[in-house]
Amino acid sequence: MVSSKDMAPDTSGYVSSFIKNQFFTKLPTTPKDIDLSGQVAIVTGANGGLGLESARHMLTLGLSHLVIAVRSVERGRAVVSKLQTSNPSAKIDVWSLEMESYQSIQAFVQRCEKELARIDMVILNAGVAETEFSLTSTGHEKVIQVNYLSTVLLAILLLPILKAKSPVGVTPRITVVNSIMSTYAKFPNQNKRPLLASFDDTKVTAWDPAERYNVSKLLGQLFLSRLADCIKPEDVVINMVEPGLTKTGLFRNLRGIAGVILNLIKSFSAKTAEEASLTYIDAVAVKGKESHGSFIANCEIHPLATFTYHNPEAKAITTQLWEETLDEFSFADARGILQALSNSGLVGLVKTPVSRQRGGGAESSQLASPPRAGKHTAPLSSLPGSRPPFSSAHSVRSSLRLYRCEAFYLPRTSLGVWPSLGGSGVDAAGARSQSVSQSEKQVEKPVEESAGSAGSVETAETA
Ligand SMILES: NC(=O)c1ccc[n+]([C@@H]2O[C@H](COP(=O)([O-])OP(=O)(O)OC[C@H]3O[C@@H](n4cnc5c(N)ncnc54)[C@H](OP(=O)(O)O)[C@@H]3O)[C@@H](O)[C@H]2O)c1
């Protein structure tokens, strides 16, 4: 099975890709043998849109315990009461998660660790598309914060918990909702240093709402495909999914002529959230280890954003992004978490944060990283009820084992030597492998927590 990064880039262009995806592609229905009974799933941003529909879909497949992670517990509770009526035997919880706050993310993860006996599937779906520039309490621009930074932080923090709690023979999965629009990011600030801070100042990077959404998804692809290189698919499968243009509230803030045009286009071309949720179920419950690190569109493994194939630029920028992002998450000991998981030493951690380096051909904008209110949070390991922190001896041992991930990263042919491309770029080998992945998902034992607790709605204000 060919993974996304070993495919040729998709050169089909926006219009032909859009027409093919929206009008000529019928999504496969979920295989009948997918049975989620006994399993536990988390869906972020599940009080509406695609998150809610995928949650509903998982419940119809027999899911035993669903945690919907929402920023408004009150609205989440209203949604849950409807889900509960149609699925009386499932345990459905509403937990607070504000993706603009690192503290909220840490508290959510801590709760997962403390209260969930196992976690089989996570769909990191919460996302925004904003028309106006704004900064969050972390000091970062909102779209980058929610769609990129907070999403990858949540993925990193959940990894060891998923691994530790998975029953023998079960491979847990994290599916991150991405977008085909990542391919259309122009990424004008790609050579600014530091890179992340360059999104936070409109004088450095001009505000363009569509570009910001697209690049937020591109950053996700760059980081997550590298993260997947550091994690064994036997421990946790990480993949990314594109749902296609869908009738949801995502672009609700788009006003004026652009809003009218988009609504018109959506009215005749967009999928319903129910239909598009098939893509989420495919990525999180049908696909298996063959999808690790890949981007899935129309339920098939698809090339990554075209930018990622531009060697060596993409490699250098990915390294910059990787190091700056891990620096950003030092308050949560993200490097330590990855070191501990990457027992084959694939994390490629560097001692001198790249974000503090200058030069090397990159444009040195001398941006000062502003103090981040949200950064002054505790490592998860120091929060009550969490595991002991990594010992320094352990860190030294792990560090000695480490060697740079770059040695493994993007070991692919340069753009110029790919054979004639044409078409969608979807390799025939991207075909689904349901039987393999289904067998991986065999459930060892039912969820103990569900017994006797069906129908409960639990709330937690953590932020
Ligand atoms: N719709 C499309 O055509 C399309 C296409 C490609 C990819 N996607 C992706 O699909 C995902 C779901 O979007 P959607 O189309 O279903 O849009 P949506 O209806 O607007 O849903 C977005 C969800 O994210 C939540 N969210 C936003 N900011 C949050 C924050 N700071 N903290 C916690 N939750 C937050 C929202 O909660 P509130 O209700 O509280 O705002 C909502 O539940 C997004 O990642 C989006 O980028 C959508």
Ligand as a Chemical Component Dictionary entry (heavy atoms), coordinates in Angstrom:
data_LIG
# 
_chem_comp.id                   LIG 
_chem_comp.type                 NON-POLYMER 
_chem_comp.pdbx_formal_charge   0 
_chem_comp.three_letter_code    LIG 
# 
loop_
_chem_comp_atom.comp_id 
_chem_comp_atom.atom_id 
_chem_comp_atom.alt_atom_id 
_chem_comp_atom.type_symbol 
_chem_comp_atom.charge 
_chem_comp_atom.model_Cartn_x 
_chem_comp_atom.model_Cartn_y 
_chem_comp_atom.model_Cartn_z 
_chem_comp_atom.pdbx_ordinal 
LIG N1  N1  N 0  -17.381 22.097 5.786  1  
LIG C1  C1  C 0  -16.471 21.896 4.844  2  
LIG O1  O1  O 0  -16.724 22.090 3.645  3  
LIG C2  C2  C 0  -15.102 21.387 5.219  4  
LIG C3  C3  C 0  -14.216 20.988 4.204  5  
LIG C4  C4  C 0  -12.940 20.523 4.557  6  
LIG C5  C5  C 0  -12.583 20.432 5.886  7  
LIG N2  N2  N 1  -13.462 20.843 6.864  8  
LIG C6  C6  C 0  -13.029 20.733 8.259  9  
LIG O2  O2  O 0  -14.000 19.995 8.983  10 
LIG C7  C7  C 0  -13.916 20.331 10.367 11 
LIG C8  C8  C 0  -15.318 20.533 10.920 12 
LIG O3  O3  O 0  -15.861 21.681 10.344 13 
LIG P1  P1  P 0  -17.411 21.823 9.976  14 
LIG O4  O4  O 0  -17.467 22.005 8.507  15 
LIG O5  O5  O -1 -18.229 20.772 10.607 16 
LIG O6  O6  O 0  -17.694 23.263 10.601 17 
LIG P2  P2  P 0  -18.530 23.702 11.894 18 
LIG O7  O7  O 0  -19.942 23.243 11.753 19 
LIG O8  O8  O 0  -18.269 25.156 12.051 20 
LIG O9  O9  O 0  -17.861 22.868 13.058 21 
LIG C9  C9  C 0  -16.654 23.257 13.649 22 
LIG C10 C10 C 0  -16.642 22.733 15.050 23 
LIG O10 O10 O 0  -15.407 23.166 15.654 24 
LIG C11 C11 C 0  -15.725 23.743 16.902 25 
LIG N3  N3  N 0  -14.766 24.747 17.323 26 
LIG C12 C12 C 0  -14.402 25.863 16.671 27 
LIG N4  N4  N 0  -13.538 26.568 17.411 28 
LIG C13 C13 C 0  -13.362 25.892 18.566 29 
LIG C14 C14 C 0  -12.606 26.117 19.743 30 
LIG N5  N5  N 0  -11.878 27.206 19.898 31 
LIG N6  N6  N 0  -12.660 25.196 20.735 32 
LIG C15 C15 C 0  -13.422 24.086 20.603 33 
LIG N7  N7  N 0  -14.190 23.832 19.523 34 
LIG C16 C16 C 0  -14.146 24.716 18.513 35 
LIG C17 C17 C 0  -17.074 24.387 16.692 36 
LIG O11 O11 O 0  -17.660 24.665 17.940 37 
LIG P3  P3  P 0  -18.748 25.858 18.099 38 
LIG O12 O12 O 0  -20.048 25.274 17.605 39 
LIG O13 O13 O 0  -18.716 26.136 19.540 40 
LIG O14 O14 O 0  -18.281 26.991 17.237 41 
LIG C18 C18 C 0  -17.791 23.318 15.892 42 
LIG O15 O15 O 0  -18.303 22.321 16.729 43 
LIG C19 C19 C 0  -13.005 21.539 10.451 44 
LIG O16 O16 O 0  -11.726 21.137 10.887 45 
LIG C20 C20 C 0  -12.928 22.033 9.016  46 
LIG O17 O17 O 0  -11.738 22.715 8.749  47 
LIG C21 C21 C 0  -14.710 21.285 6.545  48 
# 
loop_
_chem_comp_bond.comp_id 
_chem_comp_bond.atom_id_1 
_chem_comp_bond.atom_id_2 
_chem_comp_bond.value_order 
_chem_comp_bond.pdbx_ordinal 
LIG N1  C1  SING 1  
LIG C1  O1  DOUB 2  
LIG C1  C2  SING 3  
LIG C2  C3  SING 4  
LIG C2  C21 DOUB 5  
LIG C3  C4  DOUB 6  
LIG C4  C5  SING 7  
LIG C5  N2  DOUB 8  
LIG N2  C6  SING 9  
LIG N2  C21 SING 10 
LIG C6  O2  SING 11 
LIG C6  C20 SING 12 
LIG O2  C7  SING 13 
LIG C7  C8  SING 14 
LIG C7  C19 SING 15 
LIG C8  O3  SING 16 
LIG O3  P1  SING 17 
LIG P1  O4  DOUB 18 
LIG P1  O5  SING 19 
LIG P1  O6  SING 20 
LIG O6  P2  SING 21 
LIG P2  O7  DOUB 22 
LIG P2  O8  SING 23 
LIG P2  O9  SING 24 
LIG O9  C9  SING 25 
LIG C9  C10 SING 26 
LIG C10 O10 SING 27 
LIG C10 C18 SING 28 
LIG O10 C11 SING 29 
LIG C11 N3  SING 30 
LIG C11 C17 SING 31 
LIG N3  C12 SING 32 
LIG N3  C16 SING 33 
LIG C12 N4  DOUB 34 
LIG N4  C13 SING 35 
LIG C13 C14 SING 36 
LIG C13 C16 DOUB 37 
LIG C14 N5  SING 38 
LIG C14 N6  DOUB 39 
LIG N6  C15 SING 40 
LIG C15 N7  DOUB 41 
LIG N7  C16 SING 42 
LIG C17 O11 SING 43 
LIG C17 C18 SING 44 
LIG O11 P3  SING 45 
LIG P3  O12 DOUB 46 
LIG P3  O13 SING 47 
LIG P3  O14 SING 48 
LIG C18 O15 SING 49 
LIG C19 O16 SING 50 
LIG C19 C20 SING 51 
LIG C20 O17 SING 52 
# 
